Amino acid sequence: MPIGSIVFIFFGAIIVFSGLLTVNQGTIAVITLFGKYQRILAPGLRFKIPIIEKVYRRVSIQNRSVEMEFQAVTADQANVYFKSMLLYSVMDSNEETIKKVAFKFISEKDLMQAMVRTIEGNIRSYVATKKQAEILGQRREIVEYVKAGIDHTLEEWGYHLQDLQINDITFDQAVMESMSKVVASNNLKAAAENEGQALLITKTKAAEAEGNAIKIAAEAEREAARLRGQGVALFREEVARGMSQAAEQMKQANLDTNVILFSMWTEAIKNFAEYGKGNVIFLDGSSDGMQRTMQQIMGMVKARE
């Protein structure tokens, strides 16, 4: 084979193989022809026209993140320092989206600068409407405000904001110390209020318990008094009934009632002596006293009749 043919075949093979390229997974290659957009190439082994077609950019469609640290000023002129993490990605792998990503910015550095500054500006505009005491409890509101304000802009660039995490919010040292004092004083105030409420509840419950105990004791005493009165009344009734029956039986047996009454009198004195348990009872043992006692007993019998 002539040497010229061999050289032609050799250079032809080099040109053909120079048109082969590999596009990695998660990446899309943007091809231009004489500096003008031509097409995109998906991941895998691809071919471009040697010499005249160029790989303008390889666009990653994977998630990317960046950390941000910046300062904002509240409505009451307090400096707030933010540490945030931004998570974003290309919206999709459609051709129009890839064209936006490839040609909107000169480089990745310019994109990052524009995105970070836009997000910082949105957060600063929100913080400027709030007081320092409100900022710490509004992380979610800040994120929602930023997403609502920046989503449309990022879509025009071909990107999507997936997440914005505000990891840390701090103030100047003097502000932090004053806020700590306010929190401590509020905690002491709340503790004092809770202690006062607990003491009031304790005293109230104790007063209620004491009142209920007095009420129960009074009810029990009244019931006991009523039962004692009924017992005394029943005792007297039984005594009167027994004496009446004894007198009636003596009449039927033609016995002198004075004998029975005298026997009852002596039995009563004997019972006092046996079961008195040390109590002192004064009885009139004279003949006149006994006669008066007998008359009183007979009077009770007649009243019963």
C-alpha positions in Angstrom: 0.0 0.0 0.0 1.4 3.4 -0.9 2.7 5.4 2.0 0.4 8.3 1.1 -2.7 6.0 1.6 -1.3 4.8 5.0 -0.8 8.4 6.1 -4.3 9.4 5.0 -5.9 6.5 6.8 -3.9 7.2 9.9 -4.9 10.9 10.0 -8.4 10.0 9.2 -8.6 7.6 12.1 -7.2 10.2 14.4 -9.9 12.7 13.3 -12.7 10.2 13.7 -11.5 9.2 17.2 -11.1 12.8 18.2 -14.9 13.2 17.6 -15.6 10.6 20.3 -16.3 11.9 23.9 -17.6 10.5 27.1 -20.3 12.3 29.1 -20.4 11.3 32.7 -23.5 10.4 34.6 -25.3 13.4 36.1 -23.8 15.7 33.5 -25.0 17.0 30.2 -22.6 18.3 27.5 -23.5 21.5 25.5 -22.2 21.4 21.9 -21.6 24.5 19.8 -20.9 24.8 16.1 -18.6 27.7 15.2 -19.5 29.3 18.5 -23.3 28.9 18.1 -25.4 26.5 20.1 -26.0 23.2 18.3 -27.3 20.5 20.6 -26.9 18.7 24.0 -25.4 15.3 24.7 -26.8 13.0 27.4 -24.5 10.8 29.6 -22.6 8.0 27.8 -20.2 7.6 24.8 -21.1 10.3 22.3 -19.8 11.6 19.0 -19.3 15.2 17.8 -18.1 16.4 14.5 -14.3 16.7 14.8 -12.7 20.1 14.6 -15.9 22.1 13.9 -18.1 21.1 16.9 -16.9 22.0 20.4 -18.0 21.1 23.9 -18.9 24.5 25.2 -19.8 23.4 28.8 -20.5 20.4 30.8 -23.6 21.1 33.0 -24.0 19.2 36.2 -27.6 18.3 37.1 -26.7 17.1 40.6 -27.5 18.9 43.8 -25.1 21.6 44.9 -24.7 23.4 48.2 -23.1 26.6 49.4 -22.6 28.1 52.9 -23.3 31.8 53.5 -22.4 34.1 56.3 -23.8 37.7 56.2 -25.1 40.5 58.4 -28.5 42.2 58.5 -30.0 45.1 60.5 -33.4 45.0 62.3 -36.0 47.7 62.5 -34.7 48.7 65.9 -31.1 49.0 64.6 -29.7 45.7 66.0 -27.1 43.8 64.0 -28.0 40.2 63.2 -25.5 37.7 61.9 -26.7 34.7 59.9 -25.0 31.4 59.0 -27.0 29.6 56.3 -26.7 26.6 53.9 -28.2 26.9 50.4 -29.1 23.7 48.5 -30.0 24.1 44.8 -29.9 22.3 41.5 -30.7 22.6 37.8 -34.5 22.4 37.3 -34.4 19.5 34.9 -32.5 18.1 31.9 -34.7 19.6 29.2 -32.9 21.3 26.4 -34.3 24.8 27.1 -33.3 24.5 30.7 -29.8 23.4 29.9 -29.4 26.3 27.4 -30.4 28.8 30.2 -27.9 27.3 32.6 -25.1 27.2 30.0 -25.5 30.7 28.5 -27.0 32.9 31.3 -23.7 33.4 33.1 -20.2 33.5 31.9 -19.0 31.2 34.7 -20.1 29.2 37.7 -18.5 31.9 39.9 -20.8 34.6 38.5 -23.8 32.4 39.1 -22.9 31.8 42.7 -22.3 35.5 43.3 -25.6 36.5 41.9 -27.5 33.8 43.7 -25.9 34.5 47.1 -26.3 38.2 46.8 -30.0 37.8 45.8 -30.7 35.6 48.8 -28.9 37.9 51.2 -30.8 40.9 49.8 -34.2 39.1 50.4 -33.3 38.2 54.0 -32.0 41.7 54.7 -35.3 43.2 53.4 -37.3 40.9 55.6 -35.2 41.5 58.7 -35.4 45.3 58.3 -39.1 45.1 59.0 -38.8 43.1 62.3 -37.5 43.9 65.7 -34.6 41.9 67.3 -36.9 40.1 69.7 -38.9 38.7 66.8 -36.1 37.4 64.6 -35.1 34.3 66.7 -38.5 32.8 66.4 -39.0 33.4 62.7 -36.6 31.1 60.9 -39.4 29.3 59.0 -41.0 32.7 58.0 -37.6 33.9 56.8 -37.1 30.8 54.6 -40.6 31.0 53.2 -40.2 34.7 52.4 -36.9 34.1 50.6 -38.3 31.1 48.6 -41.3 33.1 47.5 -39.1 36.0 46.4 -36.3 34.1 44.6 -38.0 31.1 43.0 -39.1 33.0 39.9 -35.6 34.5 39.4 -33.9 31.2 39.7 -36.3 29.6 37.3 -35.2 32.3 34.7 -31.7 31.1 35.2 -32.6 27.4 34.9 -32.1 26.6 38.6 -34.4 25.5 41.5 -33.9 26.4 45.2 -34.4 23.1 47.0 -33.8 24.2 50.5 -32.5 27.1 52.6 -31.4 26.3 56.2 -30.7 29.0 58.6 -28.3 27.3 61.0 -27.4 30.1 63.3 -28.7 33.6 64.2 -26.6 35.7 66.6 -26.5 39.3 67.7 -23.8 41.7 69.0 -22.5 40.7 72.5 -24.2 43.5 74.2 -27.6 42.6 72.7 -27.1 38.9 73.6 -26.4 39.8 77.2 -29.4 42.1 77.4 -31.6 39.4 75.9 -30.3 36.9 78.4 -31.2 39.2 81.2 -34.7 39.7 79.8 -35.2 35.9 79.5 -33.8 35.4 83.1 -36.1 38.0 84.5 -39.1 36.6 82.7 -38.3 33.1 84.0 -38.0 34.5 87.6 -41.3 36.2 87.1 -43.0 33.1 85.8 -41.5 31.1 88.6 -42.8 33.5 91.2 -46.2 33.5 89.7 -46.3 29.7 89.6 -45.1 29.6 93.2 -47.8 32.0 94.3 -50.5 30.1 92.4 -49.3 26.8 94.0 -49.3 28.4 97.5 -52.8 29.8 96.9 -54.1 26.4 95.7 -52.5 24.7 98.7 -54.1 27.1 101.2 -57.4 26.9 99.4 -57.4 23.1 99.5 -56.4 23.1 103.2 -59.2 25.6 104.1 -61.7 23.5 102.1 -60.5 20.3 103.9 -60.7 22.0 107.3 -64.2 23.3 106.5 -65.3 19.8 105.4 -63.8 18.2 108.5 -65.6 20.7 110.8 -68.8 20.2 108.8 -68.5 16.4 109.1 -67.7 16.6 112.9 -70.7 18.9 113.4 -73.0 16.5 111.6 -71.6 13.6 113.6 -72.1 15.4 116.9 -75.6 16.4 116.0 -76.4 12.8 115.0 -74.8 11.5 118.3 -76.8 14.0 120.3 -80.0 13.0 118.6 -79.2 9.3 119.3 -78.4 10.1 122.9 -81.7 11.9 123.4 -83.6 9.0 121.8 -81.7 6.6 124.1 -82.6 8.7 127.3 -86.2 8.9 126.2 -86.4 5.2 125.5 -84.8 4.5 128.9 -87.3 6.6 130.7 -90.1 5.1 128.8 -88.9 1.6 129.7 -88.5 2.5 133.3 -91.9 3.9 133.5 -93.4 1.0 131.7 -91.6 -1.5 134.1 -92.8 0.4 137.2 -96.4 0.5 135.9 -96.4 -3.2 135.2 -94.9 -4.0 138.6 -97.5 -1.8 140.3 -100.3 -3.5 138.3 -99.1 -6.9 139.3 -99.0 -6.0 143.0 -102.5 -4.7 142.9 -103.7 -8.0 141.3 -101.8 -9.9 144.0 -103.2 -7.7 146.8 -99.7 -6.7 147.9 -98.6 -3.5 149.4 -96.9 -1.4 146.8 -94.7 0.3 149.4 -92.9 -3.0 149.9 -92.0 -3.3 146.2 -91.0 0.3 146.0 -88.8 -0.1 149.0 -87.2 -3.2 147.4 -86.6 -1.3 144.2 -85.0 1.6 146.2 -82.6 -0.8 147.9 -81.7 -2.5 144.7 -80.9 0.8 143.0 -78.6 1.7 145.9 -76.9 -1.7 145.7 -76.4 -1.2 141.9 -74.9 2.2 142.4 -72.4 0.7 144.9 -71.4 -2.2 142.6 -71.1 -0.4 139.3 -70.4 3.2 140.2 -66.7 2.9 139.3 -65.7 5.5 141.9 -68.4 8.1 141.2 -69.8 9.8 144.3 -73.6 9.9 144.6 -75.3 11.6 147.5 -78.6 10.0 148.7 -80.8 11.1 151.5 -81.0 7.9 153.7 -83.1 9.5 156.5 -86.7 8.3 157.0 -88.1 11.6 155.8 -85.9 11.4 152.6 -87.0 7.8 151.9 -90.6 8.8 152.4 -90.3 11.7 149.9 -88.6 9.4 147.4 -91.3 6.8 147.8 -94.0 9.5 147.3 -92.2 10.7 144.1 -92.1 7.1 142.8 -95.7 6.5 143.6 -96.6 9.8 141.9 -94.8 8.6 138.7 -96.8 5.4 138.8 -100.1 7.2 139.2 -99.2 9.6 136.4 -98.4 6.6 134.2 -101.9 5.2 135.0 
